[in-house]
Amino acid sequence: MTTLATLILELSLTRIFSVIFHYHLAFLAVSIALFGLGAGGVLSYLVGGPKQTVFQRLGILSTANAVAVLGSLMFLLSRNTDAGNLTLAAVYFASALPFVISGTIVALAINETVERIDKVYFFDLIGAAGGCLLLVPFLNSLGGPNTVIAAGVLFAAAGAIWFHMAGRIQGRAGAVLVALALTSLVIINFKNPIVEIQFAKGQKLPKESFTKWNSFSRIALVPEKGWIVIDADASTGIPHYDYDNLTADEKFGLLTSGPALPYRLRPGSKTLIIGAGGGFDVARALASGSKDITAVEINPIIANTIMQKQFPQLSNYLYTKRPEVRLVVEDGRAFVRRSNEKYQVIQATLVDTWASTAAGAFALTENNLYTTDAFYDYLTHLTDDGILAFTRWGFEPPRESLRLISLAREALNRLGEKETWRHVIVARENTQQLAGWGATDTVIISRKPMNPATAAPKISLAVGNAQLQQIYFPGLPFPSTFSEYLAAEDVQKFYDQYPYDITPVDDNKPFFFYTVQPRDVLKFLSSAGRDSADFKINRAVPVLFGLVGISIVATLIVIALPPLLLGTRLPTERGLRRYLLYFVAIGVGYILIQIALIQKFVLFLGHPVYALTVIIFSMLVSSGLGSYFSRHLIGGSRERWLRVLFLVAGLVVVLAFVTGPITGYGVGWPRWVKLPLSALLIAPAGFFMGMPFPTGLGYLEKRHAPSVRWAWSLNAAASVMGSAVSMFAALYLGLLQTLLVGAGMYLVAGAILALEPKSAPVAGE
C-alpha cells in the first residue's frame, strides 16, 4: 500500500505541476520523488528508539505521511506567482516531504527483512505496479487534487495495518480516523471544491462553468469567451453557426484566415482534421462545401463530454447532427496509420497543448505528429491532387514553419519527389504580431509537384482572398528564408549556419518544438522576450537545464546525508568504494531504459498515458517477479549473477532494435492486441532487471553491512540524475541510443562485479 500510494502521488503531481506551472516542470515531480525516497532511506537509520517496535514506528510514519500529503498539496495550490527559482526550490522541498517519509518507511521495512530482500523487493515493486493501474481511473474519476488526497488515504490505511501488527489499538483508531477524514474531504471536494487549483501560471483562473480532469489534462469551459481551456493554458474555440444557412459575412469570416487556406485551394474537399478540438476547422470545411469530414480528437473530455454530451448546443450540434462530420476519438497519427482512405485535405492547426500528460515527466512534449515518419504517413494518405496543411506559430526568422518544410522534404524524398520547392506554399496571418503573440504561418505541402506557371495565379488569388501575406509559393518573385532553404544546394550547411535548429526530426528523436540550437541556450535565456510564443515553447530546454541543476543539488544532499546525519564516511575497505558504484550503474541504467521505452511506445499505444501505464506496470511486475525468483536462479553463484547482468544488456539491445519495426508496423492494430504485446516485449528484460538490486544489496549486507546505507543513497542519487540524463540523451542522441546507453550501464555493473574478490560471499550462499 505504501509503494502503491507513493507512485500515485508521484504521477498525479506531474499533472498538477503541468497546470499550476508549465508542462516543462512535470519532470520535476520525478526528481522530487526520487530525491525524497533516497533521503528517506538514509533517515530510516535515525527514526524511532529502543522502546518502539518497528511496526509502531511504521504506523506513526504512515499516519503522519497522510497528513503530510495534504499539507504538501495545500502549499502547492497556494502558489500564486510564476515559477521563479525560489518558488521552484520551495515547491521542490515541500513536495519532497511525503516522499522522504515514504522512503523511510520502505527502507525500515527492507532493513528489518534484508535477509529476504528478494521477497520484500517483490512486494515493493508489485505495490508500485498497482499504483500504475489505479492512476488513470483515479485521475479520470476524482481529478488531480483528489487523487493526491486519495494517496493520503492509502498511507493512513497502511498506518492502521502497521499499528494493528504492533498491537496498538489507539494508534490504529487514530490512523482510521485520519483515513476517514481524508475520504470525507475527497467526497466533499468532489461535489463542492475546497482544495482546488485557484492560480495557474501565476494568474488567477478565470470563471469556469465546467471543469474535469483525466489522465491527459485538466479541461475547463469558459463560456463567456467560447473557449475550451486545456491545463489552464492552451485553448480551442467553439464555433456556433447555422451551417445550413450561413450568411455571406459568416462564410467570409470562416474562410478568411490561415487555417482556411486549404479550403480556398480545395473547396468541397474530402477532409481529415487532426486535433479537431472545439471544431473551428470543421466549420471552415463545412463553409467551403465539404461533404465528407473526418474529425480526429484525442481527448475524450473535449470530444465526448463537452462537444457531444453536456454542451453540444454551444457548437449547434456540430459533432452530433451533421451527417457530413464523423468524429473519431483517437490519436491522430494512429488513426492515419490504420486508415485505408485517401483525402484531398489533411489538416492540423496548432495541435499542441503545452500540457503535460501523466507521462509528461518522462516524455517532455515530444509529439509524434511532427516527424519525418509522420509526414510520410500523411502524404501517402493524400490523393494525387491532395494537400497537407499545417498551421504553426510564425516568427522572424522562421522556426517551426521552416522545420515543417524540412520534415516534408525528407518525406517527399522517400516518395521519389526531389523538387520540394514545387510542393510548398507558405502564407502568414497577423504579420504585425511577429514579435509577440498572434502571427501564424500556414504551410501547405502538395502530394504532387505544382506547375509554377499555372499554379501561381490561383495560389495568389486564394491567399489574397483569405487576406494573408504571401511568403512562399512556386514562382514567387521575391526572396525569403523559405526560398533560400528550398534553393540551398548544401542543405546540411544551411542547417549548421541557421540561427535556429530546424533540422528534420524523426520518430527516434520526436522533439519538434525545441528549435534553440544547443550552442545558443544561454543566449536564448537572456534575449528571448518572455511574452512571446517562442519563449514559451523553447523554454523547455533551458528549464530542463535548471531542473538538472536542482537535481544535482538534491543528489549532493542525498550523498551527503550518511556522513552528516549518521557520521558515516565512505568505507575504506579495499574494493568497497568501487563496488558501491555498482548501485550507481544499475540505478542509472534502469531509469534510462524505462524512460526511453515509455517514449518509444507512445506512438504504438496512441498516447503517453497508455505508454506510461503499460511500460511502467510491465517493468514493475516483471522486475518484481525477477526479484522474487532471484535467490532461486542466482543462489550463491557469482557466475550466474554476472550472466544476469550481461543478459539484461543483451535483451535491452535486442529490444532497442526490434521495438521500432514492430511498433511502427502495428500502430493501426486494435488496442487489445497492442497492450499485451507491449507487455510481452518488455517482460523478458524487465524480469532479469529485477535481480541485480536485491542480489547486490544482499551481497553488501554480508560483506560490509554499514555500507548498505551508502548503497541506498547512491542508488537514489543515480536515479535522480538518471531521470535528467535520460531527457538529454533522448533530445540530443535519440531514443534508440538512450536504450543502448542504459544497456551499457548494466555492462559497467558487470565489470564492477567481475573485479570483486572471489572470497566474498554472495547472497544466498
Secondary structure, 3 states (H helix, E strand, C coil): CHHHHHHHHHHHHHHHHHHHCCHHHHHHHHHHHHHHHHHHHHHCCCCCCCCCCHHHHHHHHHHHHHHHHHHHHHHHHCCCCCCCHHHHHHHHHHHHHHHHHHHHHHHHHHHHCHHHHHHHHHHHHHHHHHHHHHHHHHHHHHCHHHHHHHHHHHHHHHHHHHHHHHCCHHHHHHHHHHHHHHHHHHHHHHHCCCCCCCEECCEECCCCCEEEECCCCEEEEECCCCEEEECCCEEEECCCCCCCCCCHHHHHHHCCCCCCHHHHHCCCCCEEEECCCCCHHHHHHHHCCCCCEEEEECCHHHHHHHHHHHCHHHHCCCCCCCCCEEEEECCHHHHHHHCCCCEEEEEEECCCCCCCCCCHHHHCCCCCCCCHHHHHHHHCCEEEEEEEEEEEECCCCCCHHHHHHHHHHHHHHHCCCCCHHHCEEEEEECHHHCCCCCCEEEEEEECCCCCHHHHHHHHHHHHHHCCCEEEECCCCCCCCHHHHHHHCCCHHHHHHHCCECCCCCCCCCCCCCCCECHHHHHHHHHHCCCCCHHHHHHCHHHHHHHHHHHHHHHHHHHHHHHHHHHCCCCCCCCCHHHHHHHHHHHHHHHHHHHHHHHHHCHHHHCCHHHHHHHHHHHHHHHHHHHHHHHHHHHCCCHHHHHHHHHHHHHHHHHHHHHHHHHHHHCCCCCHHHHHHHHHHHHHHHHHHHCCHHHHHHHHHHHHHHHHHHHHHHHHHHHHHHHHHHHHHHHHHCCHHHHHHHHHHHHHHHHHHHHCCCCCCCCCCC
